[in-house]
Amino acid sequence: MKTVGMIGGVSTEATLIYYKTINSKVRQRLGGYHSAEMRIHSVNFEHYNGAHETRDWPFIRAGFDQAAKGLKRAGADFLVLACNTLHTVADAIEDATDLPFLHIVDACGARLQADGRHRPGLFGTAYTMANSYFTDRLIETTGMVPVVPDPTVQKELSQIIFEELTHGIVTEQSIAYYQSAIQSLKDQGCDSIILGCTELGMVITEENSPLPPYDTATIHCEAIVTHALDS
């Protein structure tokens, strides 16, 4: 089994999802009491969220560089980042060491293609929906151009993420808002919805979504387990 090197803490809820999902899937694959060999560098979300708000990319890059190098020294065989939005500077992790880096968009794109999807919608933080790092990578790897909501909806979706989900709060009102936003994209011809924030599986599931959901956190975890267990 390869050792996973995970940069987490952005947010702690996302890191918990990754930790539990990865270990659950390892146990499903191997049985018994098996769990993943992991090294986790958990950063302070207060500092990184603040740096993201002010677009202090040098601070985030420097932190990721040191985290990646530390994980390699600790024995990690490959690296992952348990956060969608900060994949904006994934190259800082990729360039820090010679270890493989499993990119979250690549994992999601491969799953969309395998399922024959062509026109996905994209939810995430306001930054993810309004900027190009996710969209450009998805277009490059799959040719798919994701559809995003209008700016007003983007703002509300993002506010729910930061004010509720990153604190572990889930409300029926927020679930209903997300469902309505997904239905709107379905009405525009989307055939699936990318949950492009690692906490969104807390509110949207296969059972309550108007479109087939592609939870990037879960998909990423499945790719991580496959890489860890397959030679």
C-alpha positions, 0 to 999 in steps of 0.5 A: 500500500502506498502512503497518502500525503494529504494537505488538509485543514481547508476546511476541517470538515472537508478533511474529515470527509476525506479521512473517513471516506478514504479509510472506508474505501480501503476497508471495503477493498481489503476487508478486516480492519484495514485502513489507509497509510496516511500522512496529513499536514493540516493547515490553519483554516483561519490563515488560509481562508484569510489569505484566499480572501485577500488573494495572498497567493505567495502565502498559500504557495509558500505554505503548500510548498513546505507542507508538500516537502514535509509530507515527503520527508514523513514518508508520503508516496504521493500527494493530494489536496483536500480542497477544491478552491485552493487547487488554484495553486496546485502547481505549488504542490506539484513543483515542491517535490518529485512525488505524484500529485492527484488533481481533483479535476482530473478525477472528476473529469474521468468519471464524467467521461466514463458516465457519458456526460456532456454538459455538466453544471458546476457548483462551488465557492464563488471563486471556483464558479467565477474563475477559470482554474477548474473550468480550464482544467476540465476543458483541457482534459475532457473538452466539456465546458461546465455551466455555472449559475448567474452571479447572484446565485453564485454568491448565495451558494458560496455564502452557504458554504463558508457560513454553514458547511465549513462549520458543520452546519446543514439546514433544510433551507440551504438544501432547498436552495441548492436543489432549486439552483440545480433544477435551474441548470437542469432546465438549461440543458445540463445533464449532471451537476459537479459538486465542486466544493469538498463540503457540498456532499453534506447538502446534495446527494443522489437521493435529493438532487434533480441532476446526477451529482458528481461529488468531487470529494468522493470521486477524488477519494476513490482515485486516491484509494485506487492509486494507493492500492494498485501497483 
